[in-house]
Amino acid sequence: MTGLRFWKGHGTENDFVLLPDPEGLLDLTPDLVRRLCDRRAGLGADGVLRVVPSALDPDAAPYAEQARWFMDYRNADGSVAEMCGNGVRVYARYLVAAGLARSGALRLATRRGVLDVEVPPGDGPVSVDMGPAEV
């Protein structure tokens, strides 16, 4: 594959490859995710965060009116995941840095549901309301 645009983000000792997909056209296969996350032959990461509008992904369509952006998270082994706390913070910071969202309160869709995120202006820490812990 050539011409794949990406960003690399780090949050509390986790690193991620972010793939902007504003048109919802990227076919994020398990093999592609594994190759991107490979630390010897790829970019190296704990996972991939696909940046896609909620309305353009079937997993997020039910949340499209609550959250403009969907964090499509994949583990380094290529498996689909509900979400990742560090990943949400990196994802939100990317949205602001890329001009896709303003700093302040954001709502982001994940496979776990919609999360409330606070992105302060500048380099301050991003906070996420993860809800109550579940065992």
Accessible surface in RSA format (square Angstrom, percent):
REM  Atomic radii and reference values for relative SASA: ProtOr
REM  Chains: A
REM  Algorithm: Lee & Richards
REM  Probe-radius: 1.40
REM  Slices: 20
REM RES _ NUM      All-atoms   Total-Side   Main-Chain    Non-polar    All polar
REM                ABS   REL    ABS   REL    ABS   REL    ABS   REL    ABS   REL
RES MET A   1   145.66  75.4  65.88  43.6  79.78 190.0  79.18  67.3  66.48  88.1
RES THR A   2   134.34  95.6 108.21 109.7  26.13  62.3  80.62 108.3  53.73  81.2
RES GLY A   3    76.41  94.2   0.00   N/A  76.41  94.2  43.28 118.8  33.12  74.2
RES LEU A   4    49.17  27.4  28.05  20.1  21.12  53.1  31.91  22.4  17.27  46.5
RES ARG A   5   161.36  67.8 151.43  77.2   9.93  23.6  71.20  97.3  90.17  54.6
RES PHE A   6    90.01  45.0  69.81  43.2  20.20  52.6  69.81  42.3  20.20  57.8
RES TRP A   7   102.64  41.2  96.60  46.8   6.04  14.2  91.22  48.6  11.42  18.5
RES LYS A   8    77.94  38.0  49.68  30.5  28.27  67.3  31.25  28.1  46.70  49.7
RES GLY A   9    11.02  13.6   0.00   N/A  11.02  13.6  11.02  30.3   0.00   0.0
RES HIS A  10   131.57  71.9 103.47  71.9  28.10  71.9  73.02  75.3  58.56  68.1
RES GLY A  11     8.91  11.0   0.00   N/A   8.91  11.0   8.91  24.4   0.00   0.0
RES THR A  12   100.56  71.5  72.72  73.7  27.83  66.3  69.36  93.2  31.20  47.2
RES GLU A  13   178.99 102.8 135.24 102.3  43.76 104.2  63.60 123.0 115.40  94.2
RES ASN A  14    45.45  31.3  44.72  43.2   0.73   1.8   1.16   2.8  44.29  42.8
RES ASP A  15    13.72   9.6  13.35  13.3   0.37   0.9   5.77  13.6   7.95   7.9
RES PHE A  16     0.72   0.4   0.72   0.4   0.00   0.0   0.72   0.4   0.00   0.0
RES VAL A  17     0.00   0.0   0.00   0.0   0.00   0.0   0.00   0.0   0.00   0.0
RES LEU A  18     2.51   1.4   2.51   1.8   0.00   0.0   2.51   1.8   0.00   0.0
RES LEU A  19     0.69   0.4   0.69   0.5   0.00   0.0   0.69   0.5   0.00   0.0
RES PRO A  20    24.70  18.0   6.92   6.3  17.77  64.6   7.10   5.9  17.59 109.3
RES ASP A  21     8.32   5.8   6.32   6.3   2.01   4.7   2.04   4.8   6.29   6.3
RES PRO A  22    65.05  47.4  55.28  50.4   9.77  35.5  55.48  45.8   9.57  59.5
RES GLU A  23   110.47  63.4  97.48  73.8  12.99  30.9  45.90  88.8  64.57  52.7
RES GLY A  24    23.29  28.7   0.00   N/A  23.29  28.7   0.22   0.6  23.07  51.7
RES LEU A  25   145.17  80.9 117.03  83.7  28.15  70.8 121.20  85.1  23.97  64.5
RES LEU A  26    35.24  19.6  18.46  13.2  16.78  42.2  23.62  16.6  11.62  31.3
RES ASP A  27   106.81  74.8  95.10  94.7  11.70  27.7  40.76  95.9  66.05  65.9
RES LEU A  28    11.43   6.4   1.01   0.7  10.42  26.2   1.01   0.7  10.42  28.0
RES THR A  29    50.79  36.1  48.62  49.3   2.17   5.2  44.29  59.5   6.50   9.8
RES PRO A  30    68.80  50.1  68.80  62.7   0.00   0.0  68.80  56.8   0.00   0.0
RES ASP A  31    71.19  49.9  70.41  70.1   0.78   1.8  25.14  59.2  46.05  45.9
RES LEU A  32     9.76   5.4   9.76   7.0   0.00   0.0   9.76   6.9   0.00   0.0
RES VAL A  33     0.00   0.0   0.00   0.0   0.00   0.0   0.00   0.0   0.00   0.0
RES ARG A  34   110.61  46.4 104.48  53.3   6.13  14.6  43.94  60.1  66.67  40.4
RES ARG A  35   128.46  53.9 121.87  62.1   6.59  15.7  62.31  85.2  66.15  40.1
RES LEU A  36    19.79  11.0  18.71  13.4   1.08   2.7  19.79  13.9   0.00   0.0
RES CYS A  37     6.09   4.6   1.49   1.7   4.60  10.8   1.75   4.4   4.34   4.7
RES ASP A  38    54.08  37.9  43.57  43.4  10.51  24.9  16.10  37.9  37.98  37.9
RES ARG A  39   142.03  59.6 108.38  55.2  33.65  80.1  63.49  86.8  78.54  47.6
RES ARG A  40   225.52  94.7 186.96  95.3  38.56  91.8  80.16 109.5 145.36  88.1
RES ALA A  41    95.26  87.6  54.41  84.0  40.85  92.9  63.52  89.5  31.74  84.1
RES GLY A  42    35.60  43.9   0.00   N/A  35.60  43.9  12.71  34.9  22.89  51.3
RES LEU A  43    67.00  37.3  44.48  31.8  22.52  56.6  48.24  33.9  18.76  50.5
RES GLY A  44     3.20   3.9   0.00   N/A   3.20   3.9   3.20   8.8   0.00   0.0
RES ALA A  45     3.12   2.9   0.00   0.0   3.12   7.1   0.00   0.0   3.12   8.3
RES ASP A  46    51.38  36.0  41.13  40.9  10.26  24.3  13.56  31.9  37.82  37.7
RES GLY A  47     0.00   0.0   0.00   N/A   0.00   0.0   0.00   0.0   0.00   0.0
RES VAL A  48     0.00   0.0   0.00   0.0   0.00   0.0   0.00   0.0   0.00   0.0
RES LEU A  49     0.00   0.0   0.00   0.0   0.00   0.0   0.00   0.0   0.00   0.0
RES ARG A  50    13.56   5.7  13.56   6.9   0.00   0.0   0.00   0.0  13.56   8.2
RES VAL A  51     1.78   1.2   1.35   1.2   0.43   1.0   1.35   1.2   0.43   1.2
RES VAL A  52     0.00   0.0   0.00   0.0   0.00   0.0   0.00   0.0   0.00   0.0
RES PRO A  53    23.70  17.3  23.70  21.6   0.00   0.0  23.70  19.6   0.00   0.0
RES SER A  54     0.43   0.4   0.43   0.6   0.00   0.0   0.43   0.9   0.00   0.0
RES ALA A  55    73.47  67.6  48.48  74.8  24.99  56.8  49.82  70.2  23.65  62.7
RES LEU A  56    85.77  47.8  65.61  46.9  20.16  50.7  70.92  49.8  14.85  40.0
RES ASP A  57    10.86   7.6   9.73   9.7   1.13   2.7   0.84   2.0  10.02  10.0
RES PRO A  58   118.90  86.7  97.19  88.6  21.71  78.9 104.59  86.4  14.31  89.0
RES ASP A  59    71.86  50.3  56.90  56.6  14.96  35.4  11.60  27.3  60.26  60.1
RES ALA A  60     0.00   0.0   0.00   0.0   0.00   0.0   0.00   0.0   0.00   0.0
RES ALA A  61    50.48  46.4  37.89  58.5  12.59  28.6  38.25  53.9  12.23  32.4
RES PRO A  62   101.86  74.2  67.11  61.2  34.75 126.3  80.63  66.6  21.23 131.9
RES TYR A  63    56.12  26.2  56.12  31.9   0.00   0.0  25.77  19.4  30.35  37.4
RES ALA A  64    33.95  31.2  17.74  27.4  16.21  36.9  17.83  25.1  16.11  42.7
RES GLU A  65   180.45 103.6 140.89 106.6  39.56  94.2  60.89 117.8 119.56  97.6
RES GLN A  66    89.18  49.9  73.26  53.5  15.92  37.9  30.35  64.6  58.82  44.6
RES ALA A  67     3.35   3.1   0.00   0.0   3.35   7.6   2.63   3.7   0.71   1.9
RES ARG A  68   158.33  66.5 143.72  73.3  14.60  34.8  63.55  86.9  94.78  57.4
RES TRP A  69    12.26   4.9  12.21   5.9   0.06   0.1  11.80   6.3   0.46   0.7
RES PHE A  70     0.00   0.0   0.00   0.0   0.00   0.0   0.00   0.0   0.00   0.0
RES MET A  71     0.18   0.1   0.13   0.1   0.05   0.1   0.13   0.1   0.05   0.1
RES ASP A  72     0.00   0.0   0.00   0.0   0.00   0.0   0.00   0.0   0.00   0.0
RES TYR A  73    13.22   6.2  13.22   7.5   0.00   0.0   3.90   2.9   9.31  11.5
RES ARG A  74    29.01  12.2  29.01  14.8   0.00   0.0   0.00   0.0  29.01  17.6
RES ASN A  75    50.57  34.9  50.57  48.9   0.00   0.0  11.86  28.6  38.71  37.4
RES ALA A  76    37.73  34.7  30.88  47.6   6.85  15.6  31.21  43.9   6.52  17.3
RES ASP A  77    91.36  64.0  77.35  77.0  14.02  33.1  43.02 101.2  48.34  48.2
RES GLY A  78     2.00   2.5   0.00   N/A   2.00   2.5   0.73   2.0   1.27   2.8
RES SER A  79    50.31  42.5  39.94  53.3  10.37  23.9  44.30  94.3   6.01   8.4
RES VAL A  80    82.12  54.0  56.07  50.8  26.05  62.8  56.07  48.7  26.05  70.7
RES ALA A  81    16.79  15.4  10.39  16.0   6.39  14.5  16.79  23.6   0.00   0.0
RES GLU A  82   105.64  60.7  98.73  74.7   6.91  16.5  33.45  64.7  72.20  58.9
RES MET A  83    30.04  15.6  13.00   8.6  17.04  40.6   1.97   1.7  28.06  37.2
RES CYS A  84    27.37  20.7  21.44  23.9   5.93  13.9   8.70  22.0  18.68  20.1
RES GLY A  85    24.88  30.7   0.00   N/A  24.88  30.7  15.39  42.2   9.49  21.2
RES ASN A  86    34.54  23.8  31.39  30.3   3.16   7.6   0.55   1.3  34.00  32.9
RES GLY A  87     0.00   0.0   0.00   N/A   0.00   0.0   0.00   0.0   0.00   0.0
RES VAL A  88     0.12   0.1   0.12   0.1   0.00   0.0   0.12   0.1   0.00   0.0
RES ARG A  89    57.96  24.3  56.91  29.0   1.06   2.5  19.17  26.2  38.79  23.5
RES VAL A  90    14.55   9.6  10.53   9.5   4.03   9.7  13.60  11.8   0.95   2.6
RES TYR A  91     0.00   0.0   0.00   0.0   0.00   0.0   0.00   0.0   0.00   0.0
RES ALA A  92     0.00   0.0   0.00   0.0   0.00   0.0   0.00   0.0   0.00   0.0
RES ARG A  93    62.91  26.4  62.91  32.1   0.00   0.0  47.68  65.2  15.23   9.2
RES TYR A  94    12.25   5.7   8.14   4.6   4.12  10.7   6.93   5.2   5.32   6.6
RES LEU A  95     0.06   0.0   0.06   0.0   0.00   0.0   0.06   0.0   0.00   0.0
RES VAL A  96    35.72  23.5  25.72  23.3  10.00  24.1  25.72  22.3  10.00  27.1
RES ALA A  97    68.62  63.1  28.15  43.4  40.47  92.1  39.99  56.3  28.63  75.8
RES ALA A  98    38.51  35.4   7.20  11.1  31.31  71.2  14.84  20.9  23.67  62.7
RES GLY A  99    64.67  79.8   0.00   N/A  64.67  79.8  31.90  87.6  32.77  73.4
RES LEU A 100    55.71  31.0  48.24  34.5   7.47  18.8  51.79  36.4   3.92  10.5
RES ALA A 101    22.63  20.8   5.19   8.0  17.44  39.7  17.13  24.1   5.50  14.6
RES ARG A 102   210.55  88.4 200.88 102.4   9.67  23.0  77.31 105.7 133.24  80.8
RES SER A 103    45.96  38.8  25.19  33.6  20.77  47.9   3.11   6.6  42.85  60.0
RES GLY A 104    19.49  24.0   0.00   N/A  19.49  24.0  19.42  53.3   0.06   0.1
RES ALA A 105    88.77  81.6  58.86  90.8  29.91  68.0  59.06  83.2  29.71  78.7
RES LEU A 106    25.44  14.2  20.50  14.7   4.95  12.4  24.41  17.1   1.03   2.8
RES ARG A 107   108.20  45.4  97.28  49.6  10.92  26.0  44.81  61.2  63.39  38.4
RES LEU A 108     1.27   0.7   1.27   0.9   0.00   0.0   1.27   0.9   0.00   0.0
RES ALA A 109     0.00   0.0   0.00   0.0   0.00   0.0   0.00   0.0   0.00   0.0
RES THR A 110     0.05   0.0   0.05   0.0   0.00   0.0   0.05   0.1   0.00   0.0
RES ARG A 111    49.78  20.9  26.91  13.7  22.87  54.5  25.85  35.3  23.93  14.5
RES ARG A 112    85.05  35.7  56.04  28.6  29.01  69.1  24.97  34.1  60.08  36.4
RES GLY A 113    11.68  14.4   0.00   N/A  11.68  14.4  11.68  32.1   0.00   0.0
RES VAL A 114    29.96  19.7   4.72   4.3  25.24  60.8   4.72   4.1  25.24  68.4
RES LEU A 115    12.65   7.0  11.79   8.4   0.86   2.2  12.65   8.9   0.00   0.0
RES ASP A 116    66.57  46.6  63.10  62.8   3.47   8.2  24.97  58.8  41.61  41.5
RES VAL A 117     4.40   2.9   0.00   0.0   4.40  10.6   2.00   1.7   2.40   6.5
RES GLU A 118    81.04  46.5  80.41  60.8   0.64   1.5  39.96  77.3  41.08  33.5
RES VAL A 119     0.00   0.0   0.00   0.0   0.00   0.0   0.00   0.0   0.00   0.0
RES PRO A 120    31.50  23.0  30.14  27.5   1.36   4.9  31.44  26.0   0.07   0.4
RES PRO A 121   106.09  77.3  90.32  82.3  15.77  57.3  93.60  77.3  12.49  77.6
RES GLY A 122    57.49  70.9   0.00   N/A  57.49  70.9  39.67 108.9  17.82  39.9
RES ASP A 123   147.23 103.1 114.88 114.3  32.35  76.5  38.17  89.8 109.06 108.8
RES GLY A 124    25.22  31.1   0.00   N/A  25.22  31.1  20.06  55.1   5.16  11.5
RES PRO A 125   119.14  86.8 101.73  92.7  17.41  63.3 111.38  92.0   7.76  48.2
RES VAL A 126    12.88   8.5   5.63   5.1   7.25  17.5   5.63   4.9   7.25  19.7
RES SER A 127    63.61  53.7  59.26  79.1   4.35  10.0  46.61  99.3  17.00  23.8
RES VAL A 128    28.42  18.7   3.69   3.3  24.73  59.6   5.42   4.7  23.00  62.4
RES ASP A 129    91.16  63.9  76.88  76.5  14.28  33.8  29.41  69.2  61.75  61.6
RES MET A 130    71.26  36.9  66.03  43.7   5.22  12.4  65.43  55.6   5.83   7.7
RES GLY A 131    43.26  53.4   0.00   N/A  43.26  53.4  24.36  66.8  18.90  42.3
RES PRO A 132   114.38  83.4 101.25  92.3  13.13  47.7 113.30  93.5   1.09   6.8
RES ALA A 133   104.08  95.7  64.74  99.9  39.34  89.5  74.91 105.5  29.17  77.3
RES GLU A 134   147.69  84.8 111.43  84.3  36.26  86.3  43.66  84.4 104.03  84.9
RES VAL A 135   199.36 131.2 126.77 114.8  72.59 174.9 154.40 134.2  44.96 121.9
END  Absolute sums over single chains surface
CHAIN  1 A     7324.3       5454.7       1869.6       4015.0       3309.3
END  Absolute sums over all chains
TOTAL          7324.3       5454.7       1869.6       4015.0       3309.3
